[in-house]
Amino acid sequence: KEALGIADDFMTFKLAVKTVAKRHGLFASFMPKPKADVSGSGVHLNMSLHRNGKNIFYESSGRYGLSREAYYFIGGIMEHIRGMTLIMNPLINSYKRLVPGYEAPTDIAWSFTNRTPLIRIPMVKDDKKRIELRSPEPSMNPYLALALCLAAGLEGIKKQIMPPAEVQMNMFAMSRAEKEMLGIGQMPETLKDAVEAFEADTFVQSVLGGHICEKLLKVKKK
């Protein structure tokens, strides 16, 4: 399904769940981290890119069946993920989810099937090849989030940004020093970190436009 339809479905789903919950005397909050001692609520975005009905992320001769475009798309997202995090994870509560030990990603890395990095390549059939971004969560604005994913991925293809080598180890078991030796970047740890990363990424700001950026930063800083 196309990005706009997915964003519409996302909003419809949240509204429907909240409405049904209210009928039963319940409240559906969609907080990313409602309870400190259990894993939070994530929205893993699975993405593929199609041209003339063909999934261009698939290439039979590519490693893991991925095309160069797929790798460049991953590279573009990894290049801008820190600046995008303010949109993907817009609340103070969001950063209570992005902590080690609770399945949510805290480091900027990718892997095939490994479920601990930021981006995972699911095991699917050839023409279903896709990438899975694991950092977003339910409080995001899906229209802005998907627009940024698409723009960053396409920028990666345009500039042929290759991602770093995949990480096959369990990242939750690695020390910060080990990650730094491998050149693995860290996700913003607080809303303040995310605001600063957003302000430093002129590409992300150009995608959203001056009006949205100005209003967003004013609200988040407050």
Wavefront OBJ file of the C-alpha trace (Angstrom):
o trace
v 0.000 0.000 0.000
v 1.214 3.544 -0.660
v 2.516 5.747 2.150
v -0.467 8.130 2.302
v -2.942 5.254 2.629
v -0.848 3.693 5.396
v -0.805 6.982 7.321
v -4.596 7.249 6.960
v -4.996 3.663 8.212
v -2.710 4.412 11.167
v -4.885 7.329 12.296
v -8.106 5.407 11.675
v -6.854 2.465 13.731
v -5.943 4.655 16.707
v -9.314 6.429 16.604
v -11.212 3.138 16.345
v -9.335 1.560 19.257
v -9.820 4.629 21.459
v -13.553 4.692 20.614
v -14.129 1.009 21.344
v -12.085 1.220 24.548
v -14.144 4.170 25.761
v -17.368 2.197 25.203
v -16.028 -0.388 27.643
v -14.943 2.141 30.246
v -11.277 1.955 29.239
v -8.742 4.452 27.942
v -6.347 3.588 25.102
v -3.376 5.939 25.525
v -0.912 4.667 22.878
v 1.945 5.855 25.092
v 5.272 4.516 23.840
v 6.316 3.426 27.337
v 3.312 3.107 29.676
v 5.135 0.762 32.104
v 8.776 1.084 33.078
v 9.487 -2.596 33.720
v 8.213 -4.054 30.414
v 8.965 -3.416 26.750
v 7.270 -0.387 25.220
v 4.890 -0.014 22.300
v 6.657 0.292 18.967
v 5.499 0.886 15.405
v 7.967 -0.974 13.218
v 7.801 0.532 9.732
v 8.248 -2.022 6.931
v 9.171 -0.348 3.663
v 9.824 -1.348 0.072
v 10.083 0.759 -3.063
v 8.283 -0.104 -6.286
v 8.737 1.025 -9.890
v 6.234 -0.064 -12.555
v 4.900 -2.743 -10.228
v 8.357 -4.189 -9.467
v 9.952 -4.174 -6.024
v 13.316 -2.536 -6.694
v 14.682 -3.598 -3.291
v 15.002 -7.161 -4.643
v 17.980 -8.320 -6.661
v 18.557 -12.069 -7.050
v 22.338 -11.669 -7.289
v 22.590 -9.231 -4.378
v 23.690 -10.164 -0.873
v 20.620 -11.309 1.037
v 18.703 -10.699 -2.187
v 18.926 -6.941 -1.730
v 19.568 -4.518 -4.571
v 21.984 -1.600 -4.490
v 18.970 0.693 -4.195
v 17.914 -1.124 -1.021
v 21.346 -0.597 0.535
v 21.394 3.052 -0.515
v 17.891 3.500 0.959
v 19.137 2.059 4.261
v 22.169 4.334 4.063
v 20.004 7.409 3.601
v 17.833 6.611 6.594
v 20.844 5.861 8.805
v 22.457 9.108 7.672
v 19.477 11.153 8.876
v 17.889 9.029 11.617
v 19.112 11.223 14.481
v 17.534 14.285 12.884
v 14.355 12.304 12.121
v 13.971 11.018 15.679
v 12.109 14.097 16.913
v 9.314 13.153 14.494
v 9.451 9.387 15.103
v 9.681 9.797 18.885
v 8.116 13.156 19.781
v 7.395 12.871 23.529
v 9.418 12.873 26.741
v 7.903 9.436 27.345
v 9.310 8.262 23.995
v 12.823 8.212 25.439
v 11.786 5.983 28.325
v 11.227 3.356 25.612
v 14.525 3.911 23.785
v 16.671 2.392 26.536
v 18.840 -0.760 26.564
v 17.325 -4.098 27.501
v 13.729 -3.626 26.332
v 13.897 -4.557 22.634
v 13.695 -0.970 21.332
v 16.800 0.128 19.371
v 19.300 2.484 20.990
v 22.060 2.318 18.365
v 22.296 3.244 14.678
v 23.035 -0.057 12.969
v 21.379 -2.594 10.670
v 21.311 -6.351 10.325
v 19.756 -9.274 8.523
v 17.242 -10.894 10.937
v 19.083 -9.667 14.082
v 16.343 -7.991 16.105
v 18.486 -5.647 18.199
v 19.668 -2.929 15.724
v 17.744 0.050 14.383
v 17.067 -1.521 10.961
v 16.334 -5.183 10.318
v 15.950 -7.066 7.030
v 13.074 -9.539 7.540
v 13.286 -13.065 6.105
v 10.704 -12.894 3.314
v 10.289 -14.208 -0.217
v 12.129 -12.553 -3.109
v 9.554 -10.064 -4.356
v 8.578 -9.177 -0.767
v 12.023 -7.825 0.178
v 11.715 -4.907 2.539
v 13.474 -3.088 5.332
v 12.108 -2.673 8.849
v 12.754 0.509 10.823
v 12.280 -0.284 14.520
v 12.548 3.060 16.297
v 9.137 4.713 15.591
v 6.226 4.456 18.028
v 2.497 5.276 18.289
v 2.766 8.932 19.320
v 4.379 9.928 16.003
v 2.617 11.847 13.258
v 2.567 9.132 10.559
v 2.307 11.620 7.679
v 5.494 13.410 8.694
v 7.282 10.197 9.701
v 6.619 8.389 6.422
v 7.472 11.492 4.397
v 10.849 11.668 6.129
v 11.554 7.956 5.656
v 10.805 8.196 1.957
v 12.774 11.413 1.482
v 15.822 10.157 3.408
v 15.781 6.826 1.580
v 15.521 8.481 -1.817
v 18.317 10.868 -0.847
v 20.401 7.794 -0.049
v 19.695 6.401 -3.533
v 20.402 9.745 -5.184
v 23.735 10.163 -3.406
v 24.530 6.408 -3.347
v 25.054 6.370 0.422
v 26.221 2.903 1.413
v 25.425 1.909 4.995
v 28.218 0.642 7.254
v 28.745 -3.097 7.633
v 25.907 -4.985 9.258
v 26.089 -5.890 12.950
v 25.394 -9.552 13.632
v 26.072 -9.481 17.384
v 23.470 -8.902 20.076
v 23.797 -5.159 20.519
v 22.217 -5.242 23.960
v 25.214 -7.311 25.132
v 27.834 -4.927 23.685
v 29.494 -2.150 25.674
v 29.509 1.457 24.483
v 33.274 1.171 23.920
v 32.781 -1.876 21.663
v 30.152 -0.034 19.671
v 32.369 3.024 19.273
v 35.211 0.826 17.978
v 32.854 -0.372 15.229
v 31.738 3.180 14.460
v 28.170 2.564 15.661
v 26.333 5.799 16.401
v 23.841 6.278 19.209
v 20.204 7.308 19.019
v 19.151 10.473 20.892
v 18.678 9.600 24.558
v 16.336 12.439 25.515
v 13.866 14.793 23.864
v 16.480 17.551 24.231
v 19.010 15.413 22.327
v 16.428 14.842 19.587
v 15.663 18.562 19.303
v 19.369 19.345 18.921
v 19.812 16.602 16.308
v 16.797 17.929 14.398
v 18.215 21.458 14.419
v 21.542 20.156 13.100
v 20.009 18.291 10.135
v 19.203 20.789 7.404
v 18.004 18.039 5.058
v 15.291 16.875 7.476
v 14.210 20.483 7.983
v 14.046 21.063 4.218
v 11.709 18.077 3.819
v 9.250 19.369 6.432
v 9.448 23.050 5.529
v 10.010 26.179 7.575
v 6.503 26.533 9.033
v 6.356 23.020 10.512
v 9.940 23.186 11.800
v 9.431 26.540 13.515
v 6.203 25.490 15.244
v 7.510 22.039 16.156
v 10.721 23.340 17.747
v 8.830 26.010 19.690
v 6.472 23.421 21.202
v 9.150 20.810 21.940
v 11.528 23.296 23.560
v 8.686 24.566 25.752
l 1 2 3 4 5 6 7 8 9 10 11 12 13 14 15 16 17 18 19 20 21 22 23 24 25 26 27 28 29 30 31 32 33 34 35 36 37 38 39 40 41 42 43 44 45 46 47 48 49 50 51 52 53 54 55 56 57 58 59 60 61 62 63 64 65 66 67 68 69 70 71 72 73 74 75 76 77 78 79 80 81 82 83 84 85 86 87 88 89 90 91 92 93 94 95 96 97 98 99 100 101 102 103 104 105 106 107 108 109 110 111 112 113 114 115 116 117 118 119 120 121 122 123 124 125 126 127 128 129 130 131 132 133 134 135 136 137 138 139 140 141 142 143 144 145 146 147 148 149 150 151 152 153 154 155 156 157 158 159 160 161 162 163 164 165 166 167 168 169 170 171 172 173 174 175 176 177 178 179 180 181 182 183 184 185 186 187 188 189 190 191 192 193 194 195 196 197 198 199 200 201 202 203 204 205 206 207 208 209 210 211 212 213 214 215 216 217 218 219 220 221 222
